Amino acid sequence: MSRKLVLTTGPSKKQKEVHAMIEKYFGWNYVYVDQNDSRNLDEWIDRCDLLLIAGGADVFPQSYNRQMVVDENMDRFDRERDIREIYIIKQMIKRKKPISGICRALQLYSSVFLELDLVDLKSYKDATICHHPYAYKIDLSIDEDPYCHRIYFNNGKSLWVNSHHGMGILMPKDMNTEALKGVEIIAHADMAEEDLPKIIEWVKDSSTNANFVQFHPELAYKTNEASQIFLNQLKEMVG
């Protein structure tokens, strides 16, 4: 039996780790696409068994209908990548193939396809404590990565994860919208103050067979429980 093929996209600083995770944890093949030739994209989409979008630059504001702020740093964004990945996601949904992603990918999918609010967390008081690269640097035996915090599941369970992000998807006040039909928020993270919004860390969409996390399983899949749960779910999605 031939090995499964994963379509990955980037660029990400952790692209090598993502590919190593695919090979070592799953034993699957992967193909990396970082260009905009739609003919080649369609060929790989037809052949692949799973889409796994890696982390990377912030989502361009106009991709999710936000106006640019005066003097906003354009170096933060990758508009061409947004266009490419939105196209790939749409084609995967059309073909009823499973889609997944890490960090930036959750932000792209949630803001564009689920119409949820993507915000700069630095605009919230003390948000950096939990959700920014200048977060708590605590010594945890479960991970070498210093940027760790807890995420909270619907059943009350909490697990440590590692996250690197200054942007975040806010927990919606109302889940009863057309865009959120079939969507389940698996886990969230709390900001420092109780009255601040919760940040989505894990979302599944049964209507599109999608599964996205904000944290980085590629950096901790050998030891981190949350990362292993996510990856096992990807195995089930592919079958």
Summary of the structure (lengths in Angstrom):
residues: 239
radius of gyration: 17.0
end to end distance: 13.1
largest distance: 54.6
contacts: 764
relative contact order: 0.15
helix: 34%
strand: 24%
